[in-house]
Amino acid sequence: MAKLIYRKYTKLLESMEKTNSRFNEMVDMLEEKSARGEIFLIAPSKPVTVSRFDGDMDRLGALYRQGYRDMKSRLDLLKDYLK
């Protein structure tokens, strides 16, 4: 569909086609840096199943609470990392 709509914008189409692979490469790089102690990675402990367009307040609230609990459990590690 995008190829039809944006056929005049070849650079945009190229960029859109590479988005997923670039994202996955960046996640891998961040995880490697975190494992080496170069960065403190803040990421959800469980896969996020909420889409960016999800309007279900119960699901969004559960995701918020998960993030709060995740960070609360890692706060001491973050403080140590920042020392």
C-alpha positions in Angstrom: 0.0 0.0 0.0 2.8 2.4 0.9 4.5 1.7 -2.4 1.4 3.0 -4.2 0.8 6.0 -2.0 4.4 7.1 -1.8 5.7 6.0 -5.1 7.1 9.5 -5.9 9.1 9.5 -2.6 11.6 6.7 -3.2 13.9 7.7 -0.4 11.0 7.6 2.1 10.0 4.1 0.8 13.7 3.0 1.3 13.7 4.3 4.8 10.4 2.7 5.7 11.6 -0.7 4.4 14.7 -0.5 6.6 13.0 0.6 9.8 12.4 -2.8 11.4 16.0 -4.0 10.7 17.5 -0.8 12.0 15.4 -1.0 15.2 16.4 -4.6 15.8 20.1 -3.7 15.2 19.8 -0.9 17.7 18.2 -3.0 20.3 20.9 -5.6 19.9 23.6 -3.0 20.3 22.0 -1.5 23.4 21.7 -4.9 25.0 25.4 -5.6 24.3 26.4 -2.3 25.8 24.3 -3.0 28.8 25.9 -6.4 29.3 29.3 -4.8 29.2 28.2 -2.2 31.8 28.7 0.8 29.4 25.0 1.9 29.8 22.2 1.3 32.2 19.3 0.0 30.0 15.8 0.8 31.2 13.4 -1.5 29.4 10.2 -3.4 30.2 10.7 -6.8 32.0 7.9 -8.3 29.9 7.0 -7.9 26.2 4.7 -4.9 25.6 1.5 -6.1 24.1 -0.2 -2.7 24.0 -0.2 -0.9 20.6 0.4 2.8 20.3 -3.2 3.2 19.3 -4.7 1.1 22.1 -7.4 2.9 24.0 -8.1 0.2 26.6 -7.4 2.0 29.9 -7.2 -1.2 31.9 -4.4 -2.5 29.6 -2.6 0.9 29.6 -2.9 1.1 33.4 -1.4 -2.4 33.7 1.5 -1.4 31.5 2.1 1.7 33.5 2.0 -0.3 36.8 4.4 -2.8 35.3 6.8 0.0 34.3 6.6 1.5 37.8 7.3 -1.9 39.5 10.1 -2.6 37.1 11.8 0.7 37.8 11.2 0.5 41.5 12.8 -2.9 41.7 15.9 -1.6 39.8 16.3 1.8 41.5 19.1 0.7 43.7 21.0 -0.8 40.7 20.6 2.6 38.9 21.8 4.5 41.9 24.9 2.2 42.1 25.5 2.6 38.4 25.4 6.4 38.7 28.0 6.5 41.5 
